[in-house]
Amino acid sequence: MLKQALIVAALLLPGAFANAHEYTVGDLHIAHPWSLQLPPNAPNVAAYFIVHNNGKVDDRLLGVDSPISDDAQLHEHAMSASGAMKMQQVTSVTVPAGKDLTFAPSAYHVMLMQPKDRSLLTDGKRFPLTLHFEKAGDVTVDVVVQKQPPTGQPDEHQHAH
């Protein structure tokens, strides 16, 4: 009986890993890192995810890096003095205690400048992204490249600057 249970578990395990797309480090839980397929003429690509802080103290995302780009940056969309939305680089982002921090189109996001291998940025591919947190430390996630945003996400725009 135990042998049969182990065989069933072994058969199901690869499927669980293939679908698993959430990561936990310390008090932080990172859900569904994703990116849109890179359009032919776009020089840069953005990555998105949600970080939930289960802890009682804030943490801070200090930076990111990925082997697909020599320049990975934290960005936000902010309202300019003229009333127009603009994208700008930020040095870090607070992950509030007990709350979600959402990286999404028209919000915080990761910009990967001048990707080295564009073939990795096609539908169904994955690439590693390492998030550097002040308290929780480093966590490497696999970013899934998709043709369209996940359900409930606005369309990506204005990321090819």
Protein Blocks (a to p, Z undefined) as FASTA:
>chain_A
ZZmmmmmmmmmmmmmmmmpccdcehjbccehiadddddfklcbdcdddddddfbfbdcdd
fbdcdfkbcbdcdddddddfkopacddddfbdcddehiacdddehiacdddehifblmlm
gghiacddddddfklopadddddddfbdcehiacdehklZZ
